[in-house]
């Protein structure tokens, strides 16, 4: 039964990722990774009390389908192949640092909401 929760959440997350990417093109991947980092940290915070099937559906499935590291990686590689090193470096820095900040904000918010 556990894979079903991951499957359903992953499908929903993938559709959400596609929609955000369309809506926020050309920065959709960056936005998804930042939003996903914040939301995953929020949901995974122990004080939120999300466990069992809900944790699988939301954290592993939904957020796993929503975030797009592989797409981010491909965009960086394409920028490098096109000789646009500045864009590649900017994407890497904004995604990695931005995702860390967004994750910290999600974690902090969960502590305040649940506490």
C-alpha positions, 0 to 999 in steps of 0.5 A: 500500500505504501507505494500507492501513497508515493505514486498518488502524491508524485503524480500530483506534484509532477502536475503542479511542477508543470503548471508552475513551470508554465506560469513562471517561465523562464524561472519556473524551475528555480521557483519550483526548487525554492518553493519545494525546499521551503514546503518540504522542510515545513512538512518534514519538521518533527513538530508538524507531526506528519507520519506514516502514509501522509508523510509518504504521500506529501514528503516523498510523493508530492514534494518529490514529484514537485521539485526538479533537481534533474531539470535544474541540472540539465538547464545548467548543462545546457547553459554551459554547452551554449557557452553561457557560463555566467547563466550557469553559475547564476542558476547554481548559486541562486538554486543552491543558496536560495533553496537553503534559505527557503528550507530554513524559512519553511523549517522555522515557520513549521516550528512557529505554526506547530509550537 
